[in-house]
Amino acid sequence: MYRMIAIDMDDTLLTDDLTITPGTSDAIKQAIEAGVVVTLATGRMFPSALPFASQLELNVPLVTYQGAIVKDTKGETVMYERLVTPDISRRVIDIARTKNIHLQVYQDDILYSPEDNDKIRQYVKIAGVPYTVESDLHRLAERDCIKLLYFDEPKVLDELAEELRAEFGETAHITKSKPYFLEVMHPEANKGSAVLHFAKTLGIDRSEIIGIGDSYNDLDLIETAGLGVAMGNAPEAIKQIADYITFSNNEEGVRHVIEKFVLQKESNIKC
């Protein structure tokens, strides 16, 4: 019944120690052997997602940057690309300066920070990618950017998100991937649209897609997929819109979904 599985990475596929359990890896490989297309749908940069895709032996395009870029694992063919325009980027940068909020910019698979500070070092420790210090972010905004990310306290970002949505309206997509990450992207840069575009190229209907995620940046994916799955560790608002709630990321929730709905065998996972 299901021909594609799109899986978020952080707090979904990955445990809290940023690893994929052997049981989850085996379930994914069995699904692939059964003819199911398995891809990652992540807010991470393409270079950050690629090592995990290689570990799982995925040989299909990956949905990265919250859906702004869908690119094959060799990095040669871009299937889907939705970039932030210079005018939006310049405004986002100005707001960061005015409010003294850390902002990082993504362009050409490079992560830029205006300074070498604790926040960028904390971020790259999770993402496993290098970064480049660029004191003049406006220089980057002369061209389209993939996305821009504010990093601050959750309450600060919740208030900022409302301000940005009021100002940009439908000209930008605003979402939180973690409580302390607020991301600004092209309005069509979301996991749901990107996964659906990828599926259509393969003749796969949305009803044949399983989308698995845990956070607010997974809302579009969960709502778009034929079977939208929320992790056990997801916020209540995410669980309410899901078709199914699985175990947490530390309890092999992804493995459980694959065994139940794709491999159709009784899961031996114990909560």
Rosetta blueprint (number, residue, H / E / L):
1 M L
2 Y L
3 R L
4 M E
5 I E
6 A E
7 I E
8 D L
9 M H
10 D H
11 D H
12 T H
13 L H
14 L L
15 T L
16 D L
17 D L
18 L L
19 T L
20 I L
21 T L
22 P H
23 G H
24 T H
25 S H
26 D H
27 A H
28 I H
29 K H
30 Q H
31 A H
32 I H
33 E H
34 A L
35 G L
36 V L
37 V E
38 V E
39 T E
40 L E
41 A E
42 T L
43 G L
44 R L
45 M L
46 F H
47 P H
48 S H
49 A H
50 L H
51 P H
52 F H
53 A H
54 S H
55 Q H
56 L L
57 E L
58 L L
59 N L
60 V L
61 P L
62 L E
63 V E
64 T E
65 Y H
66 Q H
67 G H
68 A L
69 I E
70 V E
71 K E
72 D L
73 T L
74 K L
75 G L
76 E L
77 T L
78 V E
79 M E
80 Y E
81 E E
82 R L
83 L L
84 V E
85 T L
86 P H
87 D H
88 I H
89 S H
90 R H
91 R H
92 V H
93 I H
94 D H
95 I H
96 A H
97 R H
98 T H
99 K H
100 N L
101 I L
102 H E
103 L E
104 Q E
105 V E
106 Y E
107 Q E
108 D L
109 D L
110 I E
111 L E
112 Y E
113 S E
114 P L
115 E L
116 D L
117 N L
118 D H
119 K H
120 I H
121 R H
122 Q H
123 Y H
124 V H
125 K H
126 I H
127 A H
128 G L
129 V L
130 P L
131 Y L
132 T E
133 V E
134 E L
135 S L
136 D L
137 L H
138 H H
139 R H
140 L H
141 A L
142 E L
143 R L
144 D L
145 C E
146 I L
147 K E
148 L E
149 L E
150 Y E
151 F E
152 D L
153 E L
154 P H
155 K H
156 V H
157 L H
158 D H
159 E H
160 L H
161 A H
162 E H
163 E H
164 L H
165 R H
166 A H
167 E H
168 F H
169 G H
170 E H
171 T H
172 A L
173 H E
174 I E
175 T E
176 K E
177 S E
178 K E
179 P L
180 Y L
181 F E
182 L E
183 E E
184 V E
185 M E
186 H L
187 P L
188 E L
189 A L
190 N L
191 K H
192 G H
193 S H
194 A H
195 V H
196 L H
197 H H
198 F H
199 A H
200 K H
201 T H
202 L L
203 G L
204 I L
205 D L
206 R H
207 S H
208 E H
209 I E
210 I E
211 G E
212 I E
213 G E
214 D L
215 S L
216 Y H
217 N H
218 D H
219 L H
220 D H
221 L H
222 I H
223 E H
224 T H
225 A L
226 G L
227 L E
228 G E
229 V E
230 A E
231 M L
232 G L
233 N L
234 A L
235 P L
236 E H
237 A H
238 I H
239 K H
240 Q H
241 I H
242 A L
243 D L
244 Y E
245 I E
246 T L
247 F L
248 S L
249 N H
250 N H
251 E H
252 E L
253 G H
254 V H
255 R H
256 H H
257 V H
258 I H
259 E H
260 K H
261 F H
262 V L
263 L L
264 Q L
265 K L
266 E L
267 S L
268 N L
269 I L
270 K L
271 C L
